[in-house]
Amino acid sequence: MTNDDHRRPSSCRSAGTWGPSFEVARSAYKFLRNKKQEWEEYRSEVTAFELKALLPVL
């Protein structure tokens, strides 16, 4: 048994692959990670409208 075998479902251990459900989960994880990064970049942008509408309030 390798170091990663304890994390694999028993159905995947004998085949030596993680299986399609792992690939789907990994793809979903990467997608969400990328979306979170996009959102952080988007949030850091200050638009001209925000400057005009909100700066006088400060």
C-alpha positions in Angstrom: 0.0 0.0 0.0 1.4 3.4 -0.9 1.1 6.6 1.2 -2.0 7.7 -0.8 -3.9 4.4 -0.6 -5.5 5.2 2.7 -7.3 8.2 1.1 -8.6 6.2 -1.9 -11.9 4.4 -1.9 -11.3 0.6 -1.7 -12.7 0.2 -5.3 -9.9 2.3 -6.6 -7.0 0.8 -4.7 -6.8 -2.5 -6.7 -7.1 -0.7 -10.1 -4.3 1.7 -9.2 -6.3 4.7 -10.4 -8.4 7.3 -8.7 -11.4 6.8 -11.0 -13.7 9.2 -12.8 -15.4 10.5 -9.7 -12.0 11.8 -8.4 -11.4 13.5 -11.8 -14.8 15.2 -11.6 -14.1 16.4 -8.0 -10.6 17.6 -9.0 -12.0 19.5 -11.9 -14.7 21.1 -9.7 -12.1 22.0 -7.2 -9.9 23.7 -9.8 -12.9 25.5 -11.3 -13.9 26.9 -7.9 -10.3 27.8 -7.1 -10.1 29.8 -10.3 -13.4 31.5 -9.8 -12.4 32.5 -6.3 -9.2 34.1 -7.8 -11.2 35.8 -10.5 -13.6 37.2 -7.9 -10.8 38.5 -5.7 -9.3 40.3 -8.7 -12.6 41.7 -9.7 -13.3 43.0 -6.1 -10.0 44.8 -6.1 -11.0 46.9 -9.1 -12.5 50.4 -8.3 -14.8 51.6 -11.1 -15.2 55.2 -12.1 -18.8 55.1 -10.9 -17.7 54.0 -7.5 -15.2 56.8 -7.3 -17.8 59.4 -8.3 -20.6 58.1 -6.2 -18.8 57.0 -3.0 -15.6 59.1 -2.7 -17.5 62.3 -1.7 -19.1 60.3 1.2 -15.7 59.6 2.7 
